Amino acid sequence: MSQESLDAKARKWNSLQSKRFGSSKKTAFVDTGKQSLPAEHVRKIIKVSRALQPKSPAGPFSIREG
């Protein structure tokens, strides 16, 4: 083989390997960290949880005698 054909093969091999193993490959998963809930959702959760709690007749700070 001549030197020119070897150089052409080497260039082709390098280009194929850089396409195959290059850093331009995309990753499947990117961790964006924990997302916070919007304020409207937090308010709705608190409102629903308060509605589901039983009401005590004497209030939350009463002392029970028993």
N, C-alpha and C positions, 0 to 999 in steps of 0.2 A: 504494500500500500504506500501511496505517496504521502508526503508530509501534509499536503493540502487536504487530502481526504481525511487524514487522521485529525487535523484541526477542525474540519467541518463536523466530524462525528463527535469530537469533544465538545464543541459549542452546542450541538443538538442535545447531547446527553446532559450537559449543564442546564440548558433551558428546561428540559423535561423534568429534571430533579428539582429545580427551583419552583416550577409550577406545582409539582407533587408535594413537596415538603416546605414550601415557602410560608412565611408568616402571614400571608394574606388569607389563609383558611379561616373561615368563620367558626366561632365556637357555638355550641348548641345551647348553652345556658349562661346567662349573665346575672349575677346576684346584685340586685339594686338596693338591698337593705330592707329594713322593715318600713312599710308605709304606714303613716298615721291616718286614722279615720277622720273624715271631714266633721266639722262641728255639728252639722245637722244630724248625722248618724249618732253621734255620742249623746246628743240631747234626746233623741228618740229612744235610745236604749235606756237611759236613766228614767225617762217618763214611764215607759212600759214596766220597768222593774219596780218602780214605786207603786204603780197601780196594782201589781200582783202581790205586794206585801200586805199581810193582814193588819188592820188598824187596831191599836190598843185603845181602850176607852179612857185611860188615865194619862196617856201621853208617853213619850219615849223615855222620860227620866223619872218615872214614878217608882217608889220603893214598894215592893210587894211584901206584904206581911203574911206569914203563913204558917 
